[in-house]
Amino acid sequence: MTEPSVILEAKNLLVERAGTRLLDIPALSVNRGEVLALIGPNGAGKTTLLLTLSYLMKPRAGELFFSGLMVGSGYPLSDYRRKLSMVFQEALLFDTTVYKNVASGLKFRGVGRGEIETRVTEQLELFGISHLKDRSARTLSGGEAQRTSLARAFATNPEVLFLDEPFASLDPPTRESLMEDVEQVLRRARTTTIITTHDRSEALRLSTRIAVVNQGRILQIGTPGEVMYHPVDEFVASFVGVETIITGEVVEKRAGTFAVSVNGREIEAIGDAVKGEVVTLCIRPENVTLSCEAFGSGASALNVFHGTITKITAMGLYQKILIDCGFSLVAYLTNRSMERMVLTEGQEINAAFKATAIHVMKKPPTLPDKPSSAH
């Protein structure tokens, strides 16, 4: 019998505390073998959703299905929990050795000693902590403790793995090293995983789908490309890294494109729109090209603007450039490009971006009021 492609499904989940609605999820499906990232700001409801899906938090209303069977009815809750593993932001370890911590989940499940040794040894090697197996958990660094936590979770061969901000409390080098190991293990094991993070770079790197959460609701769910480049609203756009979000009025309809007036400047976008329609344009900073010289006639970008650099902000591996083109436009430049171009605040610059690089958001049509019934 073929297993259903949807391993976990939630319907009409509702969580409330002290009269406040924390979670309202009409529907959510998790596919077998995928990595679903729940992203959103602090307090958005990501962890609440994770705890509810794992049944560590009981919803006020709603149903949860595992492999097509309702949890708590057709599928016993105790059996469901044995199919899961959870890793929290702070490693929760027993006061014993690393080996015994990794083995603990297997012992609870009644796995034989030989199988325990095989699985624990494998996970210790995968997470690079074999040399720590006899160390007390009390003596571990934050990164070592989280590696132990992850090894324990994977050792049980869970059908669904829940990761709640697993890298958030780690320093950058430790975080990068551990993320690389987790990425490899996930790719190898193909374990269905739901991970929460407020860091979109983590989501892009690890996930096959992304769900943007805010105020207890899922605003958009899709592949990383769909969410990053086709956000459904301004909140999602700003959260996934769209730095330029501007609203204007369509002034001309052309063949396959249309022109939008923004503060007296015309921006050309791909698509179809009606003259007079108000639209919002989203432009990602990596799609903006800067030049100290005028762009040649052979340039493929339809949108070329002369402006002034108003602010330069160092962002680590790149520089964030804010330009006043009659509207605010943000571009990213590598540090090497910055050195070559010798850009400074107050300098005049030419900026360009393609019509195809613009994501257009239209306001939903306003429905006419229903006529009142005559009595």
C-alpha positions as MATLAB code, in Angstrom:
seq = 'MTEPSVILEAKNLLVERAGTRLLDIPALSVNRGEVLALIGPNGAGKTTLLLTLSYLMKPRAGELFFSGLMVGSGYPLSDYRRKLSMVFQEALLFDTTVYKNVASGLKFRGVGRGEIETRVTEQLELFGISHLKDRSARTLSGGEAQRTSLARAFATNPEVLFLDEPFASLDPPTRESLMEDVEQVLRRARTTTIITTHDRSEALRLSTRIAVVNQGRILQIGTPGEVMYHPVDEFVASFVGVETIITGEVVEKRAGTFAVSVNGREIEAIGDAVKGEVVTLCIRPENVTLSCEAFGSGASALNVFHGTITKITAMGLYQKILIDCGFSLVAYLTNRSMERMVLTEGQEINAAFKATAIHVMKKPPTLPDKPSSAH';
ca = [
       0.000    0.000    0.000;
       1.412    3.370   -1.030;
       1.905    5.881    1.784;
       0.038    9.186    1.357;
       2.194   12.044    0.094;
       0.796   14.322    2.827;
       2.162   13.123    6.157;
       0.745   15.841    8.406;
      -2.405   17.887    7.920;
      -4.008   20.477   10.182;
      -7.541   21.798    9.818;
      -9.078   24.780   11.606;
      -6.446   24.963   14.345;
      -7.326   27.544   16.963;
      -5.218   28.347   20.032;
      -6.274   30.902   22.620;
      -4.798   31.943   25.954;
      -6.517   34.282   28.428;
      -8.965   35.350   25.760;
      -6.240   36.201   23.248;
      -6.106   34.346   19.948;
      -2.555   33.068   19.441;
      -3.113   30.846   16.425;
      -5.687   30.626   13.657;
      -4.752   28.159   10.910;
      -7.646   27.105    8.620;
      -5.505   24.566    6.752;
      -1.909   23.366    6.560;
      -0.468   20.316    4.809;
       3.069   19.009    5.229;
       4.381   16.710    2.513;
       6.358   13.585    3.290;
      10.105   14.213    3.023;
       9.925   18.003    2.729;
      11.551   20.655    4.905;
       8.970   23.315    5.758;
      10.334   26.540    7.254;
       8.019   28.682    9.361;
       9.394   32.213    9.208;
       8.187   35.412   10.774;
       9.089   38.024   13.391;
       9.385   37.301   17.105;
       5.952   36.694   18.591;
       4.414   35.783   15.225;
       3.152   32.391   16.456;
       5.793   30.139   14.876;
       6.653   28.249   18.073;
       2.980   28.045   19.069;
       2.242   26.399   15.717;
       5.157   23.995   16.157;
       4.028   23.022   19.672;
       0.445   22.557   18.479;
       1.446   20.382   15.512;
       3.534   18.215   17.865;
       0.617   18.139   20.348;
       2.761   19.553   23.145;
       0.138   22.311   23.175;
      -3.502   21.366   22.879;
      -5.555   23.565   20.555;
      -8.917   24.937   21.608;
     -10.332   23.693   18.322;
      -9.191   21.941   15.175;
      -8.076   18.587   13.875;
      -4.668   17.081   13.177;
      -4.152   14.177   10.788;
      -1.087   11.943   10.562;
      -0.817    9.808    7.400;
      -4.510   10.439    6.805;
      -5.695    9.385   10.286;
      -6.975   11.822   12.902;
      -4.610   12.109   15.856;
      -6.364   11.200   19.084;
      -9.105    9.305   17.251;
      -8.042    7.076   14.380;
      -4.403    7.449   15.437;
      -3.602    7.211   19.197;
      -1.803   10.257   20.608;
       0.885    8.118   22.259;
       1.673    6.426   18.930;
       1.804    9.808   17.197;
       4.291   11.229   19.694;
       6.593    8.231   19.209;
       6.807    9.167   15.526;
       8.150   12.652   16.342;
      11.350   14.267   17.598;
      11.762   17.834   18.819;
      14.816   20.082   19.180;
      14.447   23.420   20.960;
      16.496   26.602   20.776;
      18.181   25.757   24.074;
      19.483   22.194   24.278;
      17.576   20.192   26.914;
      19.957   17.435   27.990;
      20.006   14.927   30.828;
      22.752   15.171   33.465;
      24.710   12.268   32.046;
      27.171   11.554   29.226;
      26.766   12.603   25.607;
      26.404    8.938   24.576;
      23.601    8.285   27.055;
      21.820   11.478   26.014;
      21.827   10.453   22.358;
      20.678    6.950   23.345;
      17.891    8.145   25.650;
      15.133    8.430   23.034;
      15.893    4.919   21.777;
      15.766    3.480   25.300;
      12.375    5.070   25.884;
      11.173    3.356   22.713;
      12.463   -0.040   23.828;
      15.098   -0.422   21.107;
      17.602   -3.256   21.671;
      21.114   -2.596   22.956;
      22.872   -3.561   19.710;
      20.623   -1.338   17.594;
      21.079    1.522   20.064;
      24.854    1.291   19.793;
      24.718    1.268   15.977;
      22.408    4.267   15.724;
      24.109    6.331   18.424;
      27.560    5.731   16.933;
      26.281    6.779   13.506;
      24.761   10.035   14.790;
      27.802   10.899   16.900;
      29.907   10.626   13.747;
      27.451   12.580   11.570;
      27.413   15.489   14.020;
      31.141   15.364   14.734;
      30.886   14.603   18.464;
      32.247   11.040   18.658;
      35.174   12.335   20.728;
      32.708   13.729   23.275;
      30.720   10.543   23.876;
      31.991   10.047   27.440;
      31.837   13.718   28.387;
      29.238   14.997   30.825;
      26.541   17.126   29.214;
      27.267   19.741   31.896;
      30.697   20.435   30.411;
      29.556   21.025   26.822;
      29.645   24.341   24.987;
      26.424   25.666   23.446;
      27.302   24.292   20.023;
      28.319   20.880   21.400;
      25.105   20.668   23.417;
      22.974   21.484   20.376;
      24.843   18.882   18.309;
      24.054   16.341   21.019;
      20.394   17.384   20.982;
      20.194   17.009   17.202;
      21.980   13.651   17.250;
      19.475   12.397   19.848;
      16.557   13.559   17.688;
      17.848   11.957   14.478;
      18.820    8.720   16.257;
      15.154    7.800   16.718;
      14.574    7.974   12.942;
      11.538   10.224   13.416;
       8.880   10.440   10.747;
       8.510   14.134   11.548;
      11.244   16.314   13.059;
      10.426   19.640   14.711;
      13.235   22.207   15.031;
      12.463   25.378   16.999;
      15.058   28.076   16.190;
      17.876   25.492   16.580;
      20.688   27.903   15.635;
      19.436   31.126   17.241;
      21.530   31.004   20.426;
      24.831   30.111   18.729;
      27.711   32.391   17.733;
      28.156   32.892   13.950;
      31.021   30.398   13.330;
      29.317   27.675   15.403;
      25.980   28.424   13.762;
      27.452   28.140   10.256;
      29.242   24.878   11.023;
      26.197   23.263   12.604;
      23.863   24.449    9.847;
      26.120   22.857    7.265;
      25.995   19.523    9.136;
      22.202   19.701    9.558;
      21.832   20.498    5.853;
      23.813   17.384    4.924;
      21.971   15.133    7.385;
      18.567   16.346    6.187;
      19.533   15.783    2.568;
      20.771   12.288    3.409;
      17.926   11.189    5.694;
      15.078   12.937    3.833;
      13.281   13.315    7.152;
      10.086   15.357    7.065;
      11.089   18.486    8.979;
       9.344   21.613   10.224;
      11.739   24.343   11.343;
      11.001   27.761   12.813;
      13.295   30.723   12.216;
      13.186   34.497   11.914;
      16.271   34.347    9.664;
      15.281   34.107    5.996;
      18.799   32.951    5.007;
      18.312   29.823    7.147;
      14.951   29.178    5.519;
      16.337   29.607    2.011;
      19.232   27.302    2.719;
      17.387   24.437    4.404;
      13.792   24.416    3.219;
      11.863   23.110    0.250;
       8.841   25.260    1.194;
       8.413   28.407    3.280;
       5.398   29.562    5.270;
       5.367   33.200    6.391;
       3.639   33.544    9.768;
       2.423   36.698   11.491;
      -0.096   37.296   14.267;
      -0.863   33.590   14.422;
      -1.790   33.272   10.758;
      -0.040   31.871    7.690;
       0.107   34.758    5.224;
       1.778   32.859    2.385;
       3.166   29.400    1.753;
       5.144   28.226   -1.266;
       8.571   27.366   -2.593;
      11.412   29.686   -1.543;
      11.347   31.240   -5.021;
       7.602   31.875   -4.919;
       7.704   33.525   -1.506;
      10.897   35.522   -2.096;
      10.048   36.819   -5.552;
       6.238   36.842   -5.525;
       5.157   37.993   -2.046;
       1.412   38.334   -1.548;
       1.489   41.594    0.414;
       3.763   44.328    1.718;
       4.415   42.618    5.062;
       5.636   39.429    3.385;
       7.647   41.454    0.868;
       9.489   43.436    3.545;
      10.115   40.343    5.676;
      11.639   38.324    2.824;
      14.067   41.078    1.876;
      12.293   43.335   -0.609;
      13.857   46.717    0.229;
      12.014   48.875   -2.326;
       8.218   48.868   -2.005;
       6.571   51.773   -3.802;
       3.015   52.587   -4.845;
       2.019   54.429   -8.000;
      -0.679   54.882  -10.613;
      -0.739   53.181  -14.007;
      -0.475   55.924  -16.636;
      -0.066   53.930  -19.821;
      -0.743   50.423  -21.067;
       1.762   49.072  -23.579;
       2.417   45.808  -25.436;
       3.107   43.365  -22.615;
       4.123   46.120  -20.203;
       2.638   49.136  -18.470;
       4.028   52.380  -17.089;
       3.531   53.438  -13.469;
       3.959   57.021  -12.288;
       5.730   57.327   -8.926;
       6.346   60.891   -7.788;
       6.482   62.019  -11.401;
       8.920   59.286  -12.487;
       7.742   56.517  -14.808;
       8.598   52.894  -14.047;
       7.905   50.200  -16.627;
       6.785   46.758  -15.433;
       5.905   43.503  -17.151;
       2.253   42.475  -17.120;
      -1.200   43.812  -17.679;
      -2.866   46.696  -15.866;
      -5.576   49.251  -16.460;
      -4.841   52.954  -16.795;
      -5.654   54.688  -13.529;
      -5.159   51.518  -11.484;
      -3.089   51.882   -8.295;
      -0.382   49.213   -7.946;
       2.487   48.442   -5.582;
       5.899   47.625   -7.047;
       8.419   45.389   -5.256;
      12.083   45.541   -6.299;
      14.704   43.365   -4.637;
      18.024   45.148   -3.956;
      20.116   42.487   -5.689;
      18.259   43.282   -8.935;
      19.348   46.938   -8.994;
      22.497   47.808  -10.976;
      24.523   50.934  -10.194;
      26.941   52.837  -12.434;
      28.893   56.057  -12.119;
      28.642   56.380  -15.906;
      25.543   56.631  -18.064;
      24.148   53.270  -19.130;
      24.771   52.565  -22.811;
      22.009   52.299  -25.386;
      22.509   48.546  -25.448;
      21.533   48.126  -21.813;
      18.688   45.611  -21.378;
      17.115   47.385  -18.400;
      14.066   49.471  -19.275;
      14.191   51.441  -16.051;
      17.180   53.781  -15.725;
      17.185   56.616  -13.183;
      19.626   59.298  -12.128;
      19.762   59.850   -8.385;
      21.766   60.756   -5.314;
      23.190   58.358   -2.734;
      21.619   59.336    0.592;
      22.964   56.577    2.837;
      25.506   53.746    2.765;
      25.237   50.989    5.377;
      27.790   48.208    5.870;
      26.010   44.819    6.048;
      28.985   42.475    6.435;
      29.605   40.854    3.054;
      27.898   43.674    1.165;
      26.952   47.349    1.360;
      23.391   48.642    1.348;
      23.026   51.759   -0.841;
      19.989   54.020   -0.479;
      19.386   56.240   -3.520;
      16.935   59.112   -3.996;
      15.665   58.823   -7.586;
      12.553   60.863   -6.971;
      11.538   57.743   -5.038;
      13.667   55.728   -2.584;
      15.550   52.856   -4.186;
      17.807   50.342   -2.416;
      20.684   48.431   -4.021;
      23.237   45.965   -2.673;
      26.887   46.066   -3.700;
      29.695   43.716   -2.766;
      32.536   45.243   -0.790;
      34.809   44.708   -3.773;
      32.460   46.668   -6.055;
      32.286   49.429   -3.474;
      36.063   49.727   -3.435;
      36.206   49.787   -7.235;
      33.467   52.408   -7.618;
      34.523   54.523   -4.605;
      30.968   55.499   -3.724;
      30.178   58.084   -1.054;
      27.049   59.585    0.447;
      25.884   62.632   -1.517;
      27.350   61.289   -4.748;
      25.240   61.229   -7.914;
      24.718   57.788   -9.392;
      22.799   55.997  -12.146;
      20.559   53.105  -11.150;
      18.843   50.566  -13.376;
      16.601   47.534  -13.032;
      14.717   45.395  -15.533;
      10.963   45.458  -15.955;
      11.031   41.691  -15.409;
      12.659   42.220  -11.992;
       9.572   43.993  -10.627;
       6.917   42.096   -8.712;
       3.580   43.865   -9.051;
       0.953   43.714   -6.315;
      -2.556   44.918   -7.061;
      -5.188   45.852   -4.545;
      -8.060   43.366   -4.508;
     -11.214   44.765   -6.075;
     -13.676   46.349   -3.703;
     -16.928   44.412   -3.739;
     -20.079   46.513   -4.035;
     -22.285   46.635   -0.985;
     -25.165   44.207   -1.116;
     -28.502   45.995   -1.516;
     -30.625   45.716    1.565;
     -33.741   43.643    1.271;
     -36.985   45.552    1.049;
     -39.507   44.711    3.734;
];
